[in-house]
Every structure is written in C-alpha cells, then in structure tokens.
C-alpha cells in the first residue's frame, strides 16, 4: 500500500515539461503588454511634466503682466530660464516689501531621456524651432528623438 501512494505522489517529467511550456508561453505573451504599460506611463509622466512647466511659465508671465515682478526689457514678461522658476523672484508692487515666490519646486526629469535637460523656445523663436534664442522661455519640449505610441514625436508635444 505504501509503495502505491509513493508512486502516485508528485509529477512525472512529462507533466513538468508541459507545465513549464505553458508557463513560458503565457509569460511571453504578457511581456509585450508590460512594455506597453511602461511606455504609456512614461508618456503620461512627460505630459504632466510639460503641463506643470508650462503652467509655471504662464504664472510667471501673469505676475509680470501685473507688474508684480521686475522683468528685463525685451523678455516680453517671460522668465529668462527654467532655473528662475525654481529659485524664485521677488514679488511686490512699487514701494511694497516683496517676498520671494517660486513657480516650480524643481525642474523635472524628462522621463524619455532621463535628464533634467529640456528644449526651450523664446517668443522670438519659430514655433517649431529646435534652437533656443536665449532671450526668454516661452515654451518647453522634450529633447527625445523618440516616437510616441500615437505616432507623434515627443519633441512635438
């Protein structure tokens, strides 16, 4: 009786090979889906980072238009660089003691390149320019040369 129980316990080599093959097929089908999810998450993060930086630029411009911050002549009221949005500027009207206001906590990392380097455009640059005029920051874009899942280039976002 004990020999019969021992014979029935466990898996045969053929059953083990079949189970391994099924697991291999299922995992190989799931791998492309995991890659797609990771790319989609990075694209969503890129969109959010661009939105945050553009909102910070717009808030800076609003304060400049209200004459609450001092801007350089010819800058059209836009920040001179992204670092100014992080360091902050003194806010206050004429004769008022101003306080320092920051528009960004930090310059985000571009999820597509893995660096804190962003392409910038000034008001004087062409809308699709890839070189920054250096006068002010009107817009930001990713320096990635990759293509998104929807077929557009990340640098065009």
C-alpha positions as CSV (number, residue, x, y, z in Angstrom):
1,X,0.0,0.0,0.0
2,X,2.8,2.5,0.8
3,X,4.5,1.8,-2.5
4,X,1.3,2.7,-4.3
5,X,1.0,6.0,-2.5
6,X,4.6,7.0,-3.2
7,X,4.1,6.1,-6.9
8,X,1.1,8.5,-7.2
9,X,2.7,11.4,-5.4
10,X,4.5,14.1,-7.4
11,X,4.6,14.9,-11.1
12,X,6.1,13.0,-13.9
13,X,8.8,14.5,-16.1
14,X,6.4,14.9,-19.0
15,X,3.8,16.8,-16.8
16,X,6.6,19.1,-15.6
17,X,7.8,19.8,-19.1
18,X,4.2,20.6,-20.3
19,X,3.5,22.8,-17.3
20,X,6.8,24.7,-17.9
21,X,6.0,25.1,-21.6
22,X,2.5,26.6,-20.8
23,X,4.1,29.0,-18.3
24,X,6.7,30.1,-20.8
25,X,4.0,30.7,-23.5
26,X,1.8,32.7,-21.1
27,X,4.7,34.8,-19.8
28,X,6.0,35.5,-23.3
29,X,2.5,36.8,-24.2
30,X,2.4,39.1,-21.2
31,X,5.9,40.7,-21.8
32,X,4.8,43.0,-24.7
33,X,1.9,44.2,-22.6
34,X,4.2,45.0,-19.7
35,X,6.4,47.0,-22.0
36,X,3.5,48.9,-23.4
37,X,2.3,49.8,-19.9
38,X,5.7,51.1,-19.0
39,X,5.9,53.3,-22.2
40,X,2.4,54.6,-21.6
41,X,3.2,55.5,-18.0
42,X,6.4,57.4,-19.1
43,X,4.4,59.2,-21.8
44,X,1.8,60.2,-19.2
45,X,4.6,61.5,-16.9
46,X,6.0,63.5,-19.8
47,X,2.7,65.1,-20.5
48,X,2.3,66.0,-16.8
49,X,5.8,67.5,-16.5
50,X,5.3,69.6,-19.6
51,X,1.9,70.8,-18.3
52,X,3.5,71.7,-14.9
53,X,6.4,73.7,-16.5
54,X,4.1,75.5,-19.0
55,X,1.7,76.4,-16.1
56,X,4.7,77.8,-14.1
57,X,5.8,79.9,-17.2
58,X,2.2,81.2,-17.5
59,X,2.0,82.1,-13.8
60,X,5.4,84.0,-14.1
61,X,4.0,85.8,-17.2
62,X,0.8,86.7,-15.3
63,X,2.8,88.2,-12.4
64,X,5.0,90.1,-14.9
65,X,1.9,91.5,-16.7
66,X,0.5,92.6,-13.3
67,X,3.8,94.5,-12.7
68,X,4.4,92.4,-9.5
69,X,7.8,91.2,-10.6
70,X,10.6,93.0,-12.4
71,X,11.4,91.7,-15.9
72,X,14.2,92.5,-18.3
73,X,13.4,94.7,-21.3
74,X,12.8,92.6,-24.4
75,X,11.8,89.5,-22.4
76,X,8.1,90.1,-23.0
77,X,7.5,89.2,-19.4
78,X,8.6,85.6,-19.7
79,X,11.3,84.0,-17.4
80,X,14.9,84.2,-18.6
81,X,15.4,80.4,-17.9
82,X,13.8,77.5,-16.1
83,X,16.1,77.9,-13.1
84,X,14.5,81.3,-12.4
85,X,11.2,79.4,-11.9
86,X,12.8,77.2,-9.3
87,X,14.9,79.9,-7.5
88,X,12.0,82.3,-7.4
89,X,11.7,86.0,-7.8
90,X,10.9,88.9,-5.5
91,X,7.2,89.8,-5.8
92,X,5.8,93.2,-4.8
93,X,4.5,96.4,-6.2
94,X,6.1,99.7,-6.1
95,X,7.2,100.7,-2.6
96,X,6.0,97.4,-1.1
97,X,8.3,95.0,0.6
98,X,8.1,91.9,-1.6
99,X,8.5,88.3,-0.7
100,X,10.2,85.6,-2.8
101,X,7.8,83.4,-4.8
102,X,8.8,80.2,-6.6
103,X,6.9,78.8,-9.5
104,X,8.4,75.3,-9.6
105,X,9.8,73.2,-6.8
106,X,12.4,71.6,-9.1
107,X,13.0,71.1,-12.8
108,X,11.5,67.7,-13.5
109,X,13.5,64.9,-15.1
110,X,12.5,64.2,-18.7
111,X,11.2,60.6,-18.5
112,X,12.2,59.9,-22.1
113,X,15.8,61.0,-21.8
114,X,16.4,60.5,-18.1
115,X,18.0,64.0,-17.7
116,X,16.8,67.4,-16.4
117,X,17.5,68.9,-19.8
118,X,14.6,70.4,-21.7
119,X,14.4,72.1,-25.1
120,X,13.3,75.7,-24.8
121,X,11.8,78.3,-27.2
122,X,11.6,82.0,-26.7
123,X,8.9,84.3,-28.0
124,X,11.2,85.4,-30.8
125,X,11.9,81.8,-32.0
126,X,9.8,80.0,-34.6
127,X,7.1,77.7,-33.2
128,X,8.9,74.6,-34.4
129,X,12.5,75.8,-33.7
130,X,14.9,73.4,-32.1
131,X,17.4,76.1,-31.0
132,X,16.7,78.5,-28.2
133,X,17.2,82.2,-28.8
134,X,18.2,82.7,-25.2
135,X,16.1,85.8,-24.5
136,X,13.3,84.1,-22.5
137,X,11.4,80.9,-22.0
138,X,8.1,80.9,-23.8
139,X,7.7,77.1,-24.2
140,X,9.5,73.8,-23.3
141,X,9.7,70.5,-25.1
142,X,11.3,67.1,-24.7
143,X,14.7,66.6,-26.3
144,X,13.9,63.0,-27.0
145,X,14.1,61.9,-30.6
146,X,11.7,59.0,-29.9
147,X,8.2,58.5,-31.3
148,X,5.1,58.1,-29.1
149,X,2.6,55.3,-29.2
150,X,0.3,57.6,-31.2
151,X,2.9,58.1,-33.9
152,X,3.9,61.7,-32.9
153,X,7.3,62.8,-31.9
154,X,7.9,63.5,-28.2
155,X,9.6,66.8,-29.1
156,X,6.4,68.0,-30.8
157,X,4.3,67.7,-27.6
